[in-house]
């Protein structure tokens, strides 16, 4: 089973616990669940990203993503998205803004919640052979087989 960035929207330990307990129920004995959060607390850094593309019909989009942790004492980070969409080659544009709240947990919390759900977890670094960026951490969690 694979849980990618959807787990990032778990903003409390209770939310995270419910998600991992559900994963445990759906993982067969001896099976593995891979959980790939966007960040862990120990390596989180505020960031910005931007980009976009143009379509052959004149439609285009550009975006700005801005992430930070407004309150380091809690488990929630915030990301603001500003998106400019050009509807057609005539140049009509509209702006869309969204705010996303994401969970941010330290490694010890992740491992504790995995163990509490019944998993045997380990931390693995994402392979980034052709990338200059820092590898992200993912969790490999085995559901024990009955003895």
Residue pairs with C-beta under 8 A, 6 or more apart in sequence:
1 23
1 26
1 27
1 31
1 32
1 33
1 34
2 33
2 34
2 36
3 19
3 23
3 33
3 34
3 35
3 36
4 36
5 36
5 37
5 38
7 16
7 19
7 35
7 36
7 37
7 103
8 37
8 38
8 39
8 102
8 103
9 100
9 101
9 102
9 103
10 16
10 18
10 19
10 103
11 75
11 76
11 101
11 102
11 103
12 75
12 103
13 75
13 105
13 109
13 113
15 103
16 103
16 105
16 109
16 110
16 113
17 113
17 116
17 117
20 35
20 113
20 114
20 116
20 117
20 119
20 141
21 117
21 118
23 33
23 35
23 117
23 141
24 33
24 117
24 118
24 119
24 143
27 33
27 119
27 143
28 143
29 143
29 144
29 145
29 146
30 142
30 143
30 144
30 145
31 142
31 143
32 140
32 141
32 142
32 143
33 119
33 141
33 143
34 138
34 139
34 140
34 141
35 138
35 139
35 141
36 126
36 136
36 138
36 139
37 103
37 105
37 110
37 136
37 137
37 138
37 139
38 102
38 136
39 77
39 102
39 104
39 136
40 104
40 105
40 106
40 107
40 110
40 137
41 104
41 105
41 106
41 107
42 106
42 107
43 134
43 137
44 69
44 77
44 104
46 67
46 68
46 69
47 65
47 66
47 67
48 64
48 65
48 66
48 67
49 63
49 64
49 65
50 62
50 63
50 64
50 65
51 62
51 63
52 60
52 61
52 62
52 63
52 84
53 60
53 61
54 60
57 88
57 89
58 86
58 88
58 89
58 90
59 85
59 86
59 87
59 88
59 89
60 85
60 86
61 83
61 84
61 85
61 86
62 83
62 84
63 81
63 82
63 83
63 84
64 80
64 81
64 82
64 83
65 79
65 80
65 81
66 79
66 80
66 81
66 82
67 77
67 78
67 79
67 80
67 102
68 77
68 78
69 76
69 77
69 78
69 104
70 77
70 78
75 103
75 104
75 105
76 101
76 102
76 103
76 104
77 101
77 102
77 103
77 104
78 99
78 100
78 101
78 102
79 99
79 100
79 102
80 97
80 98
80 99
81 96
81 97
81 98
81 99
81 100
82 95
82 96
82 97
83 95
83 96
83 97
83 98
84 93
84 94
84 95
84 96
85 93
85 94
85 95
85 96
86 92
86 93
87 93
87 94
105 113
107 123
107 137
110 121
110 123
110 139
111 121
111 123
111 139
114 121
114 139
114 141
115 121
118 143
118 144
119 141
119 142
119 143
120 141
120 142
120 143
120 144
121 139
121 140
121 141
121 142
122 139
122 140
122 141
123 137
123 138
123 139
123 140
124 137
124 138
124 139
124 140
125 135
125 136
125 137
125 138
126 135
126 136
126 137
126 138
127 135
128 134
128 135
